[in-house]
Amino acid sequence: MAFEKTATLQGSNDVYTLSANLKKYTLRDNAFDELKTGNFQYLRTLTNDSVTNQEVKLKIVISNDLTKLKIATTTLNGLRPITIYKSAAFKEICEKYEFIMQDFLNKGIFEKK
């Protein structure tokens, strides 16, 4: 998963790019953690049910110069990517993902292409 100017989640039609007015404090205020490399990472679990094996984690990483990003959904341990748009079983997870991304759009972190 390499940094790109635009990013999309596998299976989704939505393409995101970083806002030109994005500031580092905006990321910090919206639960992004600054890593030792200077990059910013948003890491959240999209499922509440720990009984099933469908635990999904959303991972968004933004480069330290705020020009490139990457978006992925992975297993809870982060080792395998999961395509949440391939099955109706992930409908609730897709809704949570779309809610989070819409919130980031509203706050000026991302722009939709």
N, C-alpha and C positions, 0 to 999 in steps of 0.2 A: 504494500500500500504506500505509494509515493505521493508526495505533495504535488498538487495541481492547482491551476488558477480557478478551475471550476470543479465541483464534486457532485456526485449523485450516489444515492444508495442503490445497490444492485437490485434491479427489478422495478425501480421507481422511475417515473417520467420527469420528476422534478429535478432541475439542475440549479445548484446554488453557487454563488460566488460571494466573496467577502465585500462588505460595504466599503466604499472609498473613504468614508468618514470614521471608520472603526478606530477606537482607541483602546489601549491596554487596560485602562481602568474599567471600561465597559465590560470587557471579558471577565475581569476579576469580580465585578459586581454581579455577574450572571453565572456564577459557580464554575468558571473555568479556573483550573489550577495552573500556575506557572511552573514549568518543569525546570530542571537544572540546565537544560540546553537553551532555555529562553522561550521555547515553544509553549503554547497554551493548550491544555487538554480538558475536555468535558467528558466525564465518564459516569454513566448512570445505568442502573438496571431498569429494563423496561417491563419486567414481570414481577408480580407479587407472589406468585404461587411457587413455592420452593419444592412442592411435592412432585411436580412434573419435571421432565427432562428438557423442557422448552424454555429454560432461563436464557434471556437475551440481554446483552449489554450493548448500549449505544456508546460509540467512541468517536469523538470529533477532535481532531488535532489541527491547530492553526500555527503556522510558522511564526518565528519570533519577529519577522519583519512585517507581519500582518498582510501578506500578499498571497499566500497559498494555504490550502487546507486539504484535509482528507476526512472522509466520513465512512464509518463501517458499523455493522452490527455483528457481534461475535457471541460465542458461547460465554458462559459466566467466567470461565478461567481465561478467556481471551485468546485461546489457541486456534479456534476454527471459526471462519466467517459463516454467518447464517443469512440466507436470503429470506427476509420476512414477507416479501410480496409473492412468494411462490405458492402459498397454501392458505386456505380459508382459516386454518387453525391459528394463524398469526394475526387475525383481524384486529383484536384488541391491542396487540403490540404495534401494529401499523398505525392505529389511531393515536396511541401515545406518542409515537415518533413524530407523526404529523403535527400533533399539538405542540410538542417541544420546538419543532422547526418553525411553526407559525409564530410562536412566542419570540424566537430569535429574529425572525423577519420584522416583527412589530417593534422590537427594541433596536433595530438598525445594525445588527451584527452581520446578517446575511442579506443578499438580494437574490431574487429568483429570476432566472434567465428564461 
